[in-house]
Amino acid sequence: MTMEEIITFVDGLDGVLTVQPSPGDGSPELSWGDTFFYYAPDGIVPTTQPFATIVTKNYPGDESSRLDRPGTFRVNVSAGKDAFAHWTGHTPRDDVDDTVTAHPVYGSVSWLAVVNPGPRTETATRDLLRTAHQLARARHQRRTGSARA
């Protein structure tokens, strides 16, 4: 899967606001080139965390995915405890490409990660993104009292 394919897929889910920070928009330079997905049916960036992200570089303290390799990116998904338990029921592997793993920093709060999603993880990545979107929508509905599906 390419970053563009993932962005197109998530953009196709209802109520998604996709944010792609870039120079001149007031965002921190570190975030430029990355993509953040929020459930925001009103089109306004919420004060909550995104339900998924695509990162293209190592962040401070988060070098284990080796995103400094050319053409490497990581999809991060807040897919909830059930999906996390399902997908991390194996021992960690040295080769983390095209494998669903615990997020190197946010794994303790049920975030999963896939570096360079490919044939082995394309279906899982799409399923996890759908799950994260559904959970974000449910949180939004609880916060706002909205019944929007």
Helices and strands as residue ranges (DSSP letters): H 3-11, E 16-19, G 29-31, E 35-39, E 52-55, E 74-78, H 80-87, E 100-102, G 107-109, E 111-115, H 122-144
